[in-house]
Amino acid sequence: MSSVIDSFNRARAMAQAKMMQPATTSTKKFAGRNEVQLCGRGVGMYFGAFILDTEGVPLRVIDGYRSLRVNREVAEKYGIDNFELRVCDPSNYKDLTPEQSKLIGTLNKMLEEIGKNWDAWQGKIAKYPPRWNRHLTIQYMKIVRKSDLQGIDVQDFEPGVKVIMSRSDAYFKAFDEFITAQNTINGSMDFISNMVARDVRHRPCMYLVKSSLPAGAKSYSFAFQEVARPVDLTDEDLRLANDLNKEVVDITNVNTEELIKWNHLFKDTYASIKEGVYENSEPAIVEEKVKAVEAEPPKEEFSSEDDPFKV
């Protein structure tokens, strides 16, 4: 049990440290069915069990997460397998070569510039501008039920092991406060094993995660609650709860060939709209519905004087 608690506390401390620092501004097939967004249309109530990954990690915080979903015909033209590019700050990745680090940094800079000049890019390759999140918190959870905020079950939701994702820092803060409160109530961290350990197949209780955006609020609100209802883990559940370092953005195995294709796509598109359009356009200001969730990235990110679209 102590090893589970130690692993949990190490991951929690690392996440706490990341939440205190600004992001410094791999691709994976778009999972879709095994990812659950807790913000935006994902608000509601989720019931299930948290699961450590195979490395004993309970959650992961991704710094500087960026994404852009392009039109199908654009991806097919360049032989890109996945229609959505997902990258994060180069510092997140494991064992990058200098060339890979430069490529990922360039793609981050390109996405930043595309967002700033969205008036010129809109409709050329994508319907919506790139998204940027200072932090993205992810966890494995076996979700057995999803309901709306009134408690009515969502009928088209497919239960199973999911990667739950929150672009709001409020999620981790609420989770951290819940763990602290449980520690106070129980007098120790022993409850962690029944909450997350992979070798505890029969969980005596499950957990409720509630995500909401209160009327008039500028940020999301999250709440956690223990529910006196058992849930069991299967071999398939544990297989799916594999490695958080490979979810959303795979930071362990960078597909350089695929990223080069994205680099060519952006450069070619930039070249086609540069004359008389791009250079004269003012940076687009994209108003976010919830500004506290997704703000403009720091201006000093990737402050190289080099033009990221330079051939």
N, C-alpha and C positions, 0 to 999 in steps of 0.2 A: 504493500500500500504506500509505503514511504516514497518509492520510486515514482509512482503516479503523482503524488503530491508535489514532489520535487520538480518533475517535468512540467506539471501544470504551473507551478509558481515561476519557473524560468520563462516559460512562454508568456505568462501574464506580465512579468517584469519587462520583457522585451517590448511587448505591445504598449505598456505604459510609457516607456521611454520614447517610442515612436510618436505617440500622441502629443508629447511635449515638444517635438521638433517639427519645423516646417519641412515639407518635402523639397528635395533639391531638383527638382525637375530637372524570342519565345513566342511565340504565338501558339495557340492551341485551338483545335477545332472548336467552333462555337458549340457549346454543350447544350444550351437551351433547356432541355427537359430536366437536367439535373441541377440547374441553377435557379435559385429563388431570390429575387430582389425584394428587400424589405421596405424600400422607399418607393415613392411614386405609386404605381398601380399595385405594388406589393403590400400596401398597408392591410392590416387584418390581424388575425390571431392564428398562431401556429402551435400545434401540440405534438410533442415528440421527445426524443432522447438525443443528447449530445454525444459525440463519439470522438475520441482521440484519433489522430491519423496514425499510420504505422510507425512514425518516428516519435510518438508520444506527445505530439503538439495539439493543443486544444483549439487554437485559433491562429490566424495569420493576419498581419496588417501590411497591405501593399502600399508603398509610398508612390505618389505621383502617377496614378493609374490614368491612362489615356486610351480612348477607343474611337473608332470610326467604322461605321458599317456602310459599305459602298454598294452601288447597284450591281445586280447579278451580271449584267452584260459587261460591265467594266472589269470585274474580277475574272470572268471567263476570257476576256481579251488578253489579259496578261498572264493567264495560266495560274491564277491564284486560287488555291483550294478553298480557303475560308473567306467569306465575304466581309468578315469583321476583323480589322486589325486591332490587336490589344498589345500595348507595351506599357512599361512603367519606368521609373527612374533607373538608369543603368546600375546604380549602387545596389539595387535589389538582387541582381542576377548573380549566379554562382559560376566562378571560373571562366569569365569572359576573356576572349582573346582581345588584344588591342583593336583589331579590325572590327570585331563584333561590338565592342563598346562604342566605337565611333559610329557604326551603323545605327545602333539603337539610339544613341544621342541625337543623330541627325533626324531620325524618324520622329522623335519626340519634338524636336524643333520644328519640323515640317508641320506636324499636327497643330502646334501652337500658332504658326503663321497662317495656316489654313483657317483656323478659328478667328484670328484677328481680321482676316480679309474675306470673310464668308460671303459678302456681297458679290465678290468676283468669282468665287468657287461654287456658289449655290447652284445645284442642278447639273453641274458638270460631271461629277462622279458619285454624288451622294445626295440624299434628300435632306438629311439633318447634319448639322455641324459636329465636329469632334467634341467628345466629352472629356472633361478633366476632373479628377478628384484628388484632393490632397492625400486622403487616406481611404482605403477600401478594406473593411474588415470582413473576413470570411471564416466560416466554421462548417464542420460536418454536423448534420442533424438528421436523424431518421424521423421524418414527419409523418405522423399517422392520420393527421386531420388538419384541415385549414378551414377557418370560418371568417366571415366579415366581422366588423367591429360590433355588430349586433348579435353575434353568436350564431348566425345562420351559416351552415356548411356550404362551402364552395364546391359545387357538384363536379366541375370539370377538372378539379385538382387531382393529380396522380400521386398517391402516397409513396414514400420510399426515402432512401438516403439522398439528401440534397446538399448542395453547397449554398448555405445562406449567406447573402451578401448585403452589406450596408455601406453606403457612401457617406452616411452621417456619423460623425464621431460620437454622437449621443448614444449610439448602440453600445460601443465598447464601454463607455462611461457607466451606462446603466448595468451592463453585465458585471463590471468590476464592483460596483456598489452592491449588487445582489450577492456576489461571492463574499464580500466583506461582511454583509449582514448575516449570511448563513454561518460564517465562521464564528461570529459573535453569539448567535443562537445556539450552535452546537458545541461551542467551547474548543473546537479544533477544526482542522481541515479534513478530517476523516471522511466527511460526506462526499468529497470529490470523487472517490472511487465509484460509488454508486451513481454518480452523476455523469461521469465521462469514460471510465475505464473500459477498454475493449474486452477484457477477460470477465467482466460482469455481464453475462449474457441476459440474465433476467433482472431487469431494473424494477425495483419496488415501486417506483413512481416515475412520472414523466414531467416535463416542464412546458409551461406556456410562455411563448414569446409574443408580446403584443406590440405592434407597430402602428403608430397613428400620427396624424398631422392635425392637431387641434385647430379649431376655427380661429383664424386671425393670427396663428403662430407663424414664426419665421423658420422654425426648425422642427424636425421630427421628434417624437417622444416614444420611448421604449420602456416596457415593463416586463419583468420576469416573475414567474410564480411557480411553485412546486404544486403538482397535481397528484392526488392520491389515486393513481391509476397505473397499473404495471404495464410494461412494454418489454418485449423480447427482441434480442438481436440475433440474426441468422448469419451463416457463413457468407452469404451474398452481401449482406449489409456491411460486413467488415471488409469484403473485397472492394466495395465501392468507396468506402471511407479510407482511401489509400494514402495519398501524399498531398498535403495542402500546398506544397511548393510547386505542384504541377497543375493546380486548379486556377482558373480564370486567366492568369498569365503564367506559363510554364517557365520558371526561372532556372531550371536545371538543364534544359536541353534546347538551346536556341536554334531554330530552323533558319540558318543564314540564307539559304537559297530562296526561301519564301519571303524573307524580309527584303532581299535585294529586288524582288519583283515589285514590292510595294514602293520601294525607293524609285524605281523606274516609272511606275504609274504616276507618282506625284510630280516627278520632274517633267515628264511628258505633258501632263495636264497644265502645269505651270507655264511651260513654254508656249502652249497653244492659246493661253489667255493673257499672257504677259503684255503684249503690245496693245496699248490704248485702253486696257481694261484694268488689269491687276495693279499697274503702277499708279493709276489715277484714283484707285478706290480707297476710301477711308476705312480704317479698321472697323469691322462690324461689332456692334455691342449687342451681345445676346443676353436678354433679360431672363434670369432664372426665376421660376416661381418661388423657389425656396433658396434665397441667396446664402443662408447660413450653411447650406448643404454643399453647394458647389460654387465656389468663388473663382474669380480670375486667378490664374496661376501667377506666382511671383515673377516680376519682370526680369529679375536677375538670372532666371533659369536659362541654362545653355547660352550664356552671354557671349559666345564666340562671335567675332566680327564676320566670320565666313557666312556667305549666303547659303542656306541649307539646300537650295534648289540649283546651286551652281553645278553645271555639268563638268 
